[in-house]
Amino acid sequence: MRTLSRLVTTGFCLVLLPGCAPEEGGDAPDVQEQGAATRPVEATSLLGEPLRRPGIPDETRTTYEANLEDALVERAANPDDPDAWVWVGRRQAYLGRYQDAIETFTEGGERWEDDPRFLRHRGHRRITIRELSAAQADLEAAQVIIDLSRMPDQVEPDGLPNARGIPVSTLHSNVRYHLALSRYLLGDFEGAEVQWAQDVEAAVNPDMVVASSYWLWLTRMRLGRSEEARQVLAGIDADMDIIENTAYHRLLLLFRGDLTEEEVLGTGADALQNTTTAYGVGAWHLVTGREDRAREVFEGIVGGNGPWAAFGYIAAEAELAR
């Protein structure tokens, strides 16, 4: 697989030359199982620890592998269809084969230089494997393609559909969302704030509103812009019809003062098992001046059994690394 710098010079995406972004349910469930030490290392954490391919329950793995096999058959039958390439990469990622997915998106992007989906998905998976600067570059390039081509937005079909079978995000929103996240994880809060604000303004359903509003509130608080952060919460209420992003919704209600930490996080040994919620609680403590409690929560996340591909897990690593 070529490095990003080589891709820039060899034409993966010509728009990279001048200067060369709501998470879907796309990460396979991580379970602890015997033989974990034999699984391939897919990444290195921001704290320097090897991250092995997630373990997946047998029944789930069987389904994911069958879906990947179907995607491979479809690509073999239609090798000139970019959709077929996108789905192979996505199916590989659901199995925790992130390096394979990145390679697939790289090859697809070289074949279809004006299709931002390959950069969008590769950027997402580079976040997963902690290649944050490369992820940012990919997502910025995807945004350039969209802007220069004036490409209409499109709903992104779910690879792992939610309970209602209704996709809640779009190509444009996912580029903005993941670009903002890469900047946030790198500590570029000013840059992240711009993208989150745009994503909130462009949101077309409550799930998109709460996902980006959550990160926008945290980002503005980190920038010391508490009044602007308060304005983010004005459009949030308990009765929003949320399909997927219930954790972000409840965290926003925590930020508003409508829920307590115990109501959001839970109590006891399992309190940190929902990684998304746990990071949100820790970040809330951090931006409101309770740094010791924040560190305790972040350490609980990275020291627990949560899925290391989750954005909350990556963000907790980033906080501790800083």
C-alpha positions in Angstrom: 0.0 0.0 0.0 1.4 3.4 -0.9 2.0 6.1 1.7 0.0 9.2 1.6 2.9 11.3 0.4 3.4 9.0 -2.6 -0.3 9.1 -3.3 -0.2 12.9 -3.4 2.5 12.9 -6.0 1.2 10.0 -8.1 -2.4 11.2 -8.5 -4.7 9.2 -6.2 -6.6 12.5 -6.1 -5.4 15.3 -8.3 -7.0 17.9 -6.0 -4.5 17.0 -3.4 -1.8 18.7 -5.4 -2.7 22.4 -4.5 -2.4 21.8 -0.8 -3.3 18.8 0.0 -13.6 14.5 7.5 -22.2 10.6 12.8 -20.4 7.5 13.1 -22.2 4.7 11.5 -22.4 1.4 13.5 -19.4 0.3 11.5 -17.1 -1.2 14.2 -17.3 -4.8 14.9 -18.2 -5.6 18.5 -15.1 -6.3 20.6 -15.3 -9.3 23.0 -12.7 -10.8 25.2 -11.9 -14.4 24.2 -9.2 -17.0 24.5 -6.5 -16.7 21.8 -6.6 -12.9 21.7 -2.8 -12.8 21.7 -2.7 -14.6 18.4 -4.9 -12.1 16.6 -3.0 -9.8 14.2 -1.9 -6.3 15.5 -4.0 -3.8 13.5 -2.7 -0.6 15.1 -0.7 1.0 17.9 -2.6 3.1 20.4 -1.8 6.7 21.1 -0.2 5.5 24.3 2.1 3.1 22.4 0.2 -0.1 23.1 -0.4 -2.8 20.3 -4.1 -3.0 19.4 -5.0 -6.5 18.1 -7.8 -7.3 15.7 -11.1 -7.3 17.7 -12.6 -10.5 18.7 -16.1 -11.1 17.4 -18.7 -13.6 18.6 -18.9 -16.7 16.4 -22.5 -16.0 15.2 -21.7 -12.4 14.3 -18.5 -13.3 12.6 -20.2 -15.9 10.5 -22.6 -13.2 9.3 -19.9 -10.6 8.7 -17.7 -13.1 6.8 -20.7 -14.1 4.6 -21.4 -10.5 3.9 -17.7 -9.9 2.9 -17.8 -13.0 0.6 -20.8 -11.6 -1.1 -19.1 -8.3 -1.5 -16.0 -9.9 -3.0 -18.2 -11.9 -5.4 -20.0 -8.7 -6.5 -16.7 -6.9 -7.1 -15.3 -9.8 -9.1 -18.5 -9.7 -11.3 -18.4 -5.9 -11.6 -14.7 -4.8 -11.2 -15.5 -1.4 -12.8 -18.2 -0.5 -10.3 -16.8 1.8 -7.6 -19.7 0.8 -5.3 -18.5 -2.8 -5.3 -15.1 -1.6 -4.1 -16.5 0.6 -1.4 -18.5 -2.3 0.0 -15.5 -4.7 0.1 -13.6 -2.2 2.2 -16.5 -1.5 4.5 -17.1 -5.2 5.0 -13.4 -5.8 5.8 -13.6 -3.1 8.4 -16.6 -4.6 10.1 -14.5 -7.7 10.6 -11.7 -5.6 12.3 -9.5 -6.0 9.2 -8.7 -2.3 9.2 -5.4 -2.5 7.3 -7.1 -4.6 4.6 -9.9 -2.0 4.4 -7.4 0.8 4.0 -5.6 -1.0 1.2 -9.0 -1.6 -0.6 -9.9 2.1 -0.3 -6.5 3.1 -1.5 -6.7 1.0 -4.6 -10.3 2.1 -5.3 -9.2 5.7 -4.8 -6.5 5.3 -7.4 -9.0 3.9 -9.9 -11.6 6.6 -9.3 -9.8 9.8 -8.3 -12.9 12.0 -8.4 -14.9 9.7 -6.0 -14.6 11.2 -2.5 -16.1 8.1 -0.9 -12.7 6.3 -0.9 -11.0 9.2 0.9 -14.0 9.5 3.3 -13.8 5.8 4.3 -10.0 5.6 4.3 -9.9 8.7 6.5 -12.4 7.1 8.9 -10.3 3.9 9.2 -7.1 5.9 9.5 -8.7 7.4 12.6 -9.4 3.9 13.8 -5.8 2.9 13.5 -4.6 6.2 15.0 -3.0 7.6 11.9 -4.6 10.9 12.7 -2.7 13.3 10.5 -3.1 11.0 7.5 -6.8 10.7 8.3 -7.1 14.5 8.4 -5.4 14.8 5.0 -7.7 12.2 3.4 -10.8 13.9 4.7 -9.7 17.4 3.7 -9.1 16.0 0.2 -12.5 14.4 0.2 -14.0 17.8 1.1 -12.1 19.5 -1.7 -13.5 17.0 -4.3 -17.0 17.6 -3.0 -16.6 21.4 -3.1 -14.9 21.7 -6.5 -17.3 19.3 -8.2 -20.4 20.7 -6.4 -21.4 17.1 -5.9 -24.9 16.7 -4.5 -25.2 15.1 -1.1 -26.4 11.5 -0.9 -27.6 9.3 1.9 -25.0 6.8 2.9 -26.5 3.3 3.1 -25.8 1.5 6.4 -23.7 -1.6 6.4 -25.0 -2.5 9.8 -28.6 -1.1 9.8 -30.1 0.4 12.9 -33.3 -1.0 14.4 -35.6 1.0 12.1 -33.5 0.4 9.0 -33.3 4.1 8.4 -29.9 5.5 7.5 -29.3 8.7 9.5 -26.1 10.2 7.8 -25.0 11.4 4.4 -21.7 11.5 2.5 -21.2 15.2 3.1 -22.1 15.0 6.8 -19.7 12.0 7.3 -16.8 13.8 5.6 -17.4 16.9 7.8 -17.9 14.8 10.9 -14.8 12.6 10.6 -12.7 15.6 9.5 -13.8 17.5 12.6 -13.0 14.4 14.7 -9.5 14.0 13.3 -8.8 17.7 14.1 -10.3 17.3 17.6 -8.2 14.3 18.4 -5.1 16.1 17.2 -5.9 19.0 19.5 -6.9 21.4 16.7 -10.0 22.6 18.5 -10.3 25.8 16.4 -10.4 23.8 13.2 -12.7 21.2 14.7 -15.1 23.9 15.8 -15.6 25.2 12.3 -16.5 21.7 11.0 -18.8 20.8 13.9 -20.7 24.1 13.5 -21.2 23.5 9.8 -22.4 20.0 10.5 -25.0 21.1 13.1 -26.3 23.8 10.7 -26.6 21.3 7.8 -28.1 18.4 9.9 -31.3 17.1 8.4 -32.5 14.8 11.3 -32.2 14.7 15.1 -29.5 12.0 15.0 -27.2 14.2 13.0 -28.1 17.2 15.2 -27.2 15.5 18.5 -24.0 13.8 17.2 -22.4 17.1 16.0 -23.9 19.2 18.8 -22.2 16.9 21.4 -18.8 17.5 19.9 -19.4 21.1 19.2 -20.3 21.8 22.9 -17.2 20.0 24.1 -15.0 21.8 21.5 -16.3 25.3 22.4 -15.9 24.6 26.1 -12.3 23.6 25.5 -11.8 26.9 23.7 -13.2 28.8 26.6 -16.3 29.9 24.6 -18.8 28.9 27.3 -21.6 31.3 26.1 -21.4 29.9 22.6 -21.4 26.4 24.0 -24.5 27.2 26.0 -26.2 28.2 22.7 -25.6 24.7 21.3 -27.8 23.3 24.0 -30.7 25.5 23.3 -32.0 23.3 20.5 -31.7 20.1 22.5 -34.7 18.6 24.4 -35.6 15.2 26.0 -38.3 14.4 23.4 -36.1 14.3 20.3 -36.8 11.3 18.1 -33.4 9.6 18.2 -32.8 6.4 16.2 -29.1 5.7 16.8 -27.3 8.4 18.8 -29.0 8.0 22.1 -25.7 8.2 24.0 -24.9 11.6 22.5 -28.4 12.8 23.2 -28.2 11.8 26.9 -24.8 13.4 27.2 -26.2 16.6 25.9 -28.9 16.4 28.5 -26.2 15.9 31.1 -24.4 19.0 29.8 -27.8 20.9 30.2 -28.2 19.7 33.7 -31.3 17.7 32.9 -29.6 14.4 33.9 -27.0 13.5 36.5 -23.8 11.6 35.9 -25.2 8.5 37.6 -28.3 8.6 35.4 -26.1 8.8 32.2 -23.2 6.6 33.2 -24.7 4.1 35.5 -23.0 2.8 38.7 -20.9 -0.2 39.7 -18.4 -2.3 37.8 -20.1 -1.8 34.4 -20.3 1.9 34.5 -17.6 2.5 31.9 -18.6 -0.2 29.5 -20.4 2.2 27.2 -17.3 3.8 25.8 -19.0 6.7 24.1 -20.9 7.6 27.2 -17.9 7.2 29.5 -15.7 9.5 27.3 -18.5 12.1 27.3 -18.7 12.1 31.0 -14.9 12.3 31.4 -14.7 15.2 28.9 -17.6 17.0 30.8 -15.5 16.8 34.0 -12.4 18.0 32.1 -14.0 21.1 30.6 -15.8 22.0 33.8 -12.6 22.0 35.9 -12.6 18.5 37.5 -9.4 17.2 35.9 -8.7 14.5 38.5 -12.1 12.9 37.9 -11.7 13.2 34.2 -8.4 11.4 34.3 -10.0 8.7 36.4 -12.7 8.1 33.8 -10.2 8.2 30.8 -8.0 5.7 32.5 -11.0 3.5 33.2 -11.8 3.5 29.5 -8.4 2.5 28.2 -7.9 0.0 31.1 -11.2 -1.7 30.5 -12.7 -4.1 28.0 -14.4 -1.6 25.7 -13.9 -1.6 21.9 -10.7 0.1 21.0 -12.1 1.2 17.6 -14.8 3.3 19.3 -14.3 7.1 19.0 -14.7 7.5 22.7 -11.8 5.1 23.3 -9.6 6.9 20.8 -10.5 10.2 22.4 -9.7 8.9 25.9 -6.3 7.8 24.6 -5.7 11.3 23.1 -6.5 13.0 26.4 -4.1 10.8 28.4 -1.4 11.2 25.7 -1.7 14.9 26.0 
